[in-house]
Amino acid sequence: MRATALELPEVRWLGPARLTAGLDRHQRLDLAAHHRVHPPLPGPDQDGLLALAEAVDLRGRGGAGFPFARKARATLATAERVGAPPVVVVNGAEGEPPSAKDKALLARAPHLVLDGACLAAAAFGADEIVIGVAAGGPGEISIPAAVAERERELPCPARTVCLPERFVSGESGALVRGVNGLPVLPTPLKARAAEGGTGGVRRRPTLLSNAETWAQLAIAARLGPDAYAAVGTAEEPGTVLLTLNRPGAGPLVVEAPAGTPLGPLLDACGLEPGAGVLVGGYHGAWLRPEDAAGAPLSRAGLTGLGGTLGAGAIVTLPHGTCPLGEIARVAAWLAAESAGQCGPCKRGLPEAAEALAVLAAGAAGPEAPENARRALGAAQGQGACSHPDGTARFLLTALDVFADDVDAHLSGPGCGRPVPGVLPLPRTGNARLEVNWSRCSGHGLCTVLAPDLVRLGPHGYPTSTTIPVAPWQEHAARRTVSQCPALALRLRRGD
C-alpha cells in the first residue's frame, strides 16, 4: 500500500520513541517492518491483561481519560450476564481539526493499533474487531491493508467502518451508531457501550477505546509495567501523543513522556506561547503564556491550571492575530457541528457563537460577553453528549485569557489585527445563512420558519448577517431562503 506525503503527518519524539518507534526510517510500518521494529507480542490471559492495564493506569486517550481496566471489567460482566461474547471497537474517527495523532497512528503504525485490539480480543474472547475510521482519511486505506496483511493470525474477524469526518463522529455513542448502520449521532439517552453497543437488534457488550489507547496497551504488554513506567510521572506513567499545530505548516505529531513541561516542548518544535496556548483541542482550555511555559503535559498537571489534556491537541496563537476573530470562527464551526438533539446544542451554542461574532466585529454592546457566558453556562451539564460542555470550556477560558482583547473590542471597532485562520478548521466549511440588510424589511418570517437559526434584535431585524447552519438545520434554512419576501437571504457553503 502506498500513501501520499499529505496523508502521513510528520512525527517527532522527545525521550524514548515507543508509539513512534521506526517512523524515522519508515513512512509506514507494514507487517514486516512492524515485526523488525517491535519485539514479539506476548499473549496475557484475561486476568493478566486486566492487571497490566491497572498497573500502568491505562486510560482512554480520546479525551475523557476513563480507566481502561474498569471499562473492560464492565464489558466482561455484561458478556457473562447476557451470554454473548464482546466486540472490540477501535475509535479512529478523529474529527477534530487540530488533532492528528490518531491519524498518524492509523496511517503510519497501523499494526501497533491492531496489536492492542487483538490482545484484548484474544484475552476477553471477543468474536469481532471493528475499526471505525474517518471516510477519506488515511485510515480508510491503511487499516484494511493492515488487516489483510495479518488476516490469518487475527484472533477473530476484523472489519473497517468508514464514518463521516465530523466533530461528533468520534463520540462513543455516535461511533457505535455508525457501526450499526445508523446515523452517526450521539445517542439522545446516555448509555455505556459496555452494556450493549454494537450488533443492531442483538446488542452485544462492546469494549471501545480510541486508537492511541490500543497502541499504548500493546506497548505496555511488550515492556511490562516497570519498564513502561520508566518515563512519565508516578501517577501517569508512559508517554503521551500530542499534536502541535504550526501556523503555515502541517500538524506535527510528537510523542513525549507524560508530565513534560509545555515550554520545552514548544521550543523543540520551534514554537512560542504567543498570546495564549490552547491545550486539549476545541474541547480543551486556553492558558495564558506565563502559565503555559511550565504547564506539565499530564491530566493532573493541566487540571491544576484549569486546563485539560483532552486528546492532546495544542495550538499557539501568535501575537499578530486577533484572538476574538479566531475564536469566533471556531465557535461558529462548533455550533454548526452539533447533532441538534438537545437544547444546549440547538440554542445555547448558536447564541454564544453569535455573541462572539458580534464582539469580534467590534459591534457589540457591553452586555455581549455576559450574554455569551450566560448561554454557555446554561449549556453545561445539560447536553446529550459532551459537546456542549467541551465547547463551553473552550469559549469560557478564551474570554478569561483574552479579557484585554474583549475590552478593546467593546471600547472601539476592534483590535485592528487580522484573522488569518491560525486555528485550523476544515477547508470546506459548513453552510451559512447570509442576511442582506440592505434588502431586509424586518417582517420576521425568517425567525418563524427557522427559530433555531435566526434571532431578531430589539428593532425586529436579524441580530447577525452571517449565521452558521448545521446539517440538521439545512432544510429549515432552504425553506427560509425560498420564502423570504424581500429576497434578503441566501445559503452559502465553504469559507
C-alpha positions in Angstrom: 0.0 0.0 0.0 1.3 3.5 -0.8 0.1 6.8 0.7 0.9 10.3 -0.3 3.0 12.6 2.0 -0.1 14.6 2.6 -1.7 11.7 4.3 1.2 11.0 6.6 1.6 13.5 9.4 5.2 14.4 10.4 6.2 12.7 13.6 8.9 13.5 16.2 9.6 12.5 19.8 11.2 13.7 23.0 12.7 10.9 25.0 12.1 7.3 24.0 10.2 6.5 20.9 7.6 3.9 21.7 4.4 4.6 19.7 6.6 6.3 17.1 9.4 3.7 17.0 10.7 3.1 13.5 9.0 6.1 12.0 12.3 7.8 11.5 13.2 5.0 9.0 9.8 4.1 7.5 7.0 6.2 6.2 4.6 3.4 7.1 5.3 0.2 9.1 3.9 -2.7 7.0 3.8 -6.0 8.8 7.4 -7.0 8.0 8.7 -3.6 9.2 6.5 -3.7 12.3 8.0 -7.1 13.3 11.5 -5.7 12.8 10.8 -2.6 15.0 8.7 -4.2 17.7 9.5 -7.4 19.6 7.1 -10.4 19.6 3.8 -9.6 21.3 3.1 -11.6 24.5 -0.3 -13.1 25.0 -1.5 -12.4 28.6 -4.7 -14.1 29.7 -7.8 -12.1 30.8 -6.6 -11.6 34.4 -3.1 -10.8 33.3 -4.2 -8.2 30.8 -6.5 -6.5 33.3 -3.7 -6.5 35.9 -1.4 -4.9 33.4 -3.8 -2.2 32.4 -4.4 -1.4 36.1 -0.7 -1.4 37.0 0.1 1.3 34.4 -3.2 3.1 35.0 -4.0 2.9 31.3 -6.7 5.4 30.5 -8.6 6.4 27.3 -6.6 8.8 25.1 -9.5 10.2 23.2 -10.2 13.0 25.8 -12.3 11.5 28.6 -9.4 9.6 30.3 -11.7 6.8 31.5 -9.7 3.8 33.1 -9.4 1.1 30.5 -9.5 -1.8 33.1 -12.7 -0.5 34.6 -14.3 -0.3 31.2 -13.1 -3.8 30.3 -14.4 -5.3 33.5 -17.8 -3.8 32.9 -17.8 -5.2 29.4 -16.9 -8.7 30.6 -19.5 -8.5 33.3 -22.2 -7.8 30.7 -20.9 -10.5 28.4 -21.2 -13.0 31.3 -24.7 -11.8 32.2 -26.2 -11.9 28.7 -24.2 -14.9 27.5 -22.8 -13.1 24.4 -19.1 -12.6 23.5 -17.9 -9.0 23.5 -16.9 -6.9 20.5 -13.7 -4.9 20.5 -14.0 -1.5 18.8 -11.2 0.9 17.8 -12.3 4.5 17.7 -10.2 6.1 14.9 -12.8 8.7 13.9 -10.7 11.8 14.7 -12.9 14.6 13.6 -11.3 17.4 15.4 -9.3 19.7 13.1 -6.3 20.5 15.4 -5.8 16.8 16.3 -3.8 14.4 14.0 -2.2 11.9 16.4 -4.7 9.0 15.7 -4.5 9.7 12.0 -0.7 9.4 12.3 -1.0 6.0 14.1 -3.6 4.7 11.7 -1.6 5.8 8.7 1.9 5.1 9.8 1.8 2.4 12.6 -1.5 0.6 11.9 -0.2 -2.8 13.2 0.5 -1.3 16.7 -3.1 -0.3 17.0 -4.2 -3.7 15.8 -1.8 -5.4 18.3 -3.7 -3.8 21.2 -7.1 -4.7 19.8 -6.0 -8.3 19.1 -4.6 -8.6 22.7 -8.0 -7.7 24.1 -10.0 -9.8 21.6 -7.9 -12.9 22.4 -7.9 -12.4 26.2 -11.5 -11.4 26.5 -13.0 -13.9 24.0 -14.3 -11.3 21.5 -15.9 -12.5 18.4 -15.2 -9.4 16.3 -12.9 -6.4 16.0 -14.4 -3.3 14.4 -12.2 -0.3 13.5 -14.0 3.0 12.9 -12.1 5.5 10.7 -12.9 8.8 9.0 -14.1 8.5 5.4 -11.5 9.9 3.1 -8.8 9.9 5.8 -5.5 7.9 5.7 -7.0 5.1 7.9 -9.5 4.2 5.2 -6.7 2.7 3.1 -4.1 1.9 5.7 -6.2 -0.1 8.2 -7.9 -2.5 5.7 -4.5 -3.1 4.2 -3.0 -3.9 7.6 -6.0 -6.3 8.4 -5.4 -8.1 5.1 -1.7 -8.5 5.9 -2.4 -10.4 9.1 -5.8 -11.9 8.4 -4.6 -15.5 9.2 -3.3 -14.5 12.6 -6.2 -12.5 13.9 -8.0 -13.9 16.9 -11.4 -13.2 15.3 -12.7 -11.5 12.2 -12.0 -7.8 11.8 -13.7 -5.1 9.7 -13.3 -1.4 9.0 -16.2 1.0 9.1 -15.9 4.4 7.4 -17.6 7.3 9.2 -18.2 10.9 8.1 -15.5 13.2 9.2 -17.4 15.4 11.6 -16.6 16.5 15.2 -19.3 14.4 16.8 -18.4 11.2 14.8 -15.7 10.4 17.4 -18.2 10.5 20.3 -18.6 6.9 21.5 -22.3 6.7 21.1 -22.2 8.2 17.7 -19.5 5.8 16.6 -21.4 2.8 17.9 -24.5 4.0 16.0 -22.3 4.3 12.8 -21.0 0.8 13.3 -24.6 -0.4 13.5 -25.5 1.4 10.2 -27.5 4.2 11.9 -27.0 7.9 11.6 -23.6 8.9 13.2 -25.1 11.0 16.0 -24.7 10.8 19.8 -27.4 8.7 21.5 -30.1 11.0 23.0 -30.1 8.9 26.1 -26.6 8.3 27.6 -25.7 4.6 27.7 -22.5 2.7 28.2 -21.2 0.7 25.2 -20.1 -2.0 27.7 -23.7 -2.7 28.5 -24.6 -3.4 24.8 -23.4 -1.3 21.9 -22.8 -2.9 18.6 -24.9 -5.5 16.9 -28.2 -3.9 15.9 -31.1 -5.9 17.3 -28.7 -8.3 19.1 -27.0 -5.8 21.3 -23.5 -7.1 22.2 -21.3 -5.9 25.0 -18.7 -3.6 23.4 -15.2 -2.6 24.6 -14.5 0.7 22.8 -11.3 2.8 23.1 -9.5 5.2 20.8 -6.6 4.3 18.5 -3.8 5.6 20.8 -5.2 3.7 23.8 -5.0 0.3 21.9 -1.4 1.2 20.8 -0.5 2.0 24.4 -1.9 -1.3 25.5 0.4 -3.1 23.0 3.4 -1.1 24.2 2.7 -1.9 27.9 2.3 -5.6 27.1 5.7 -5.7 25.4 7.5 -3.6 28.1 5.7 -4.8 31.2 4.6 -2.3 33.9 8.0 -1.5 35.4 9.7 -0.6 32.1 6.6 1.1 30.9 6.7 3.4 34.0 10.4 4.2 33.4 9.2 7.5 31.9 6.3 9.8 32.7 5.1 10.6 36.2 4.4 8.3 39.2 0.7 8.9 38.7 0.7 8.9 34.9 3.4 6.6 33.6 4.4 6.3 30.0 4.3 8.7 27.1 1.6 10.8 25.6 1.0 11.5 21.9 0.4 15.2 21.1 -0.5 17.3 18.0 1.4 20.6 17.7 -0.3 22.9 15.2 2.1 25.2 13.3 1.0 28.3 11.5 1.6 27.9 7.8 2.7 24.3 8.1 1.1 20.9 8.6 0.5 19.4 12.0 3.4 17.9 13.9 2.7 14.8 16.0 5.1 14.5 19.0 5.5 11.6 21.5 6.7 12.8 24.9 6.9 11.5 28.4 3.8 12.3 30.4 4.5 15.4 32.6 6.8 17.0 30.1 6.6 20.8 30.6 4.9 22.6 27.7 7.5 25.3 27.3 10.4 23.0 26.3 8.1 21.1 24.0 7.2 24.3 22.2 10.9 25.3 22.0 11.8 21.9 20.5 9.1 22.4 17.8 10.1 26.0 17.0 7.0 27.5 18.6 6.4 30.2 21.1 3.4 30.6 23.5 2.4 33.9 21.7 -0.7 35.5 23.1 -2.1 32.2 24.5 -1.9 28.5 24.2 -4.9 26.1 23.6 -4.3 22.7 25.2 -6.8 19.9 24.7 -8.2 21.0 21.3 -11.6 22.5 20.7 -13.0 20.8 23.8 -9.9 22.0 25.8 -8.9 25.2 27.6 -6.8 28.3 26.9 -3.7 29.0 29.1 -2.0 32.4 29.5 1.5 32.4 28.1 3.1 32.8 31.6 1.1 29.7 32.8 1.8 27.7 29.6 5.6 27.6 29.8 5.7 25.4 32.9 2.5 23.6 32.4 3.1 19.8 32.8 1.5 17.8 30.0 -0.4 15.4 32.1 -4.1 15.1 33.1 -3.4 16.1 36.8 -0.9 18.8 35.9 -3.2 20.6 33.5 -6.3 20.2 35.7 -4.4 22.1 38.4 -4.1 25.0 36.0 -7.8 24.9 34.9 -6.9 23.1 31.7 -7.3 19.6 30.3 -5.1 17.3 28.3 -8.1 16.1 26.2 -6.9 14.5 23.0 -3.6 16.2 23.2 -4.1 18.9 20.6 -2.0 22.1 21.2 -2.3 25.4 19.3 -0.4 28.6 20.0 -1.9 31.9 19.0 0.6 34.4 17.5 0.6 38.0 18.8 -0.2 39.5 15.5 -3.6 37.7 15.3 -7.0 38.9 16.5 -7.8 36.3 19.3 -11.6 37.0 19.2 -11.8 36.8 15.5 -10.1 33.4 15.5 -12.2 32.1 18.4 -15.4 33.4 16.8 -14.6 31.3 13.7 -14.2 28.2 15.7 -17.3 29.0 17.9 -19.5 29.2 14.7 -18.0 25.9 13.4 -18.6 24.1 16.8 -22.2 25.3 16.9 -22.8 24.0 13.4 -21.0 20.7 14.1 -23.6 19.8 16.8 -26.1 17.0 16.4 -29.0 19.3 17.2 -30.5 16.7 19.6 -30.7 18.8 22.8 -31.4 22.3 23.9 -27.8 23.3 24.6 -26.8 22.4 21.0 -29.9 23.9 19.4 -29.9 27.1 21.3 -27.0 27.7 23.7 -24.1 27.1 21.4 -25.5 29.2 18.4 -26.4 32.0 20.8 -22.8 32.0 22.2 -21.3 31.8 18.7 -23.4 34.8 17.6 -22.5 36.9 20.6 -18.8 36.2 19.9 -19.1 37.0 16.2 -20.7 40.4 17.1 -18.0 41.0 19.7 -15.2 40.2 17.3 -16.6 42.6 14.7 -16.5 45.4 17.3 -20.2 45.9 17.0 -21.2 44.5 20.5 -22.7 46.3 23.4 -21.2 45.9 26.9 -23.6 43.1 27.6 -22.2 40.8 24.9 -19.6 38.9 27.0 -22.1 38.3 29.7 -24.7 37.1 27.1 -22.1 34.6 25.8 -21.3 33.5 29.4 -24.9 33.0 30.2 -25.6 30.9 27.1 -22.6 28.7 27.8 -23.3 28.4 31.4 -26.8 27.1 30.6 -25.4 24.6 28.2 -23.0 23.0 30.6 -24.1 19.7 32.1 -27.3 19.6 30.2 -26.4 18.1 26.8 -27.0 14.6 25.4 -23.2 14.3 25.0 -20.1 16.1 26.0 -20.1 18.6 23.0 -21.8 21.5 24.9 -19.5 21.0 27.9 -16.3 20.9 25.9 -17.3 23.9 23.7 -18.2 25.9 26.8 -14.8 25.2 28.3 -13.0 26.3 25.1 -15.0 29.6 24.9 -15.2 30.5 28.6 -11.5 30.1 29.1 -10.9 32.2 26.0 -13.0 35.0 27.4 -10.8 34.9 30.6 -7.4 34.6 28.9 -8.1 37.3 26.3 -10.0 39.6 28.6 -7.9 42.6 27.5 -8.9 41.9 23.8 -12.5 41.7 24.9 -12.2 45.2 26.4 -10.5 46.5 23.3 -13.4 45.3 21.1 -16.0 46.7 23.4 -14.4 50.1 23.5 -14.0 50.5 19.8 -14.3 48.9 16.3 -11.9 46.1 17.3 -8.2 45.5 17.7 -7.3 46.0 14.1 -5.4 42.8 13.8 -6.1 40.3 11.0 -7.8 36.9 11.3 -5.6 34.7 9.2 -7.2 31.4 10.3 -4.5 30.2 12.7 -6.9 28.0 14.5 -7.4 25.1 12.0 -10.8 24.4 10.5 -11.8 22.1 7.6 -11.1 23.6 4.2 -14.7 23.2 3.2 -16.7 24.9 5.9 -20.3 24.3 7.0 -23.1 26.1 5.2 -24.1 29.5 6.5 -27.1 31.7 6.1 -26.3 35.2 5.0 -28.6 38.2 5.5 -28.5 41.2 3.2 -29.6 44.1 5.5 -30.0 46.5 2.5 -32.9 44.2 1.4 -34.3 43.1 4.7 -37.6 44.7 5.6 -37.8 43.2 9.1 -41.0 41.3 8.6 -39.7 38.4 10.8 -40.9 35.5 8.7 -37.4 34.0 8.9 -37.5 33.5 12.7 -40.9 31.8 12.4 -39.6 29.4 9.7 -36.2 28.8 11.4 -36.4 29.7 15.1 -33.2 27.7 15.9 -31.3 29.7 13.3 -32.5 33.3 13.2 -32.9 35.6 16.2 -34.3 39.1 16.0 -32.9 42.1 17.8 -35.0 44.8 19.6 -35.8 46.5 16.3 -37.1 43.4 14.6 -34.1 42.7 12.3 -31.8 39.6 12.5 -29.0 40.1 15.0 -26.3 38.7 12.7 -25.6 38.9 9.0 -23.8 35.5 8.9 -25.4 32.5 10.7 -23.7 29.1 10.8 -26.0 26.3 9.6 -25.6 22.7 11.0 -26.5 19.8 8.7 -29.7 19.2 10.7 -30.7 22.8 10.1 -30.3 22.9 6.3 -33.9 22.1 5.4 -35.2 24.9 7.5 -32.5 27.3 6.1 -33.5 26.4 2.5 -37.2 26.9 3.2 -36.4 30.3 4.9 -34.4 31.4 1.9 -37.1 30.4 -0.6 -39.9 32.1 1.3 -38.2 35.4 2.2 -40.4 38.1 0.5 -37.5 40.6 0.4 -35.0 38.1 -1.1 -32.7 39.1 1.7 -31.3 35.6 2.4 -29.0 33.2 0.7 -27.4 29.9 1.7 -23.7 29.6 1.1 -21.1 26.9 1.6 -17.4 27.0 2.3 -15.3 29.7 3.9 
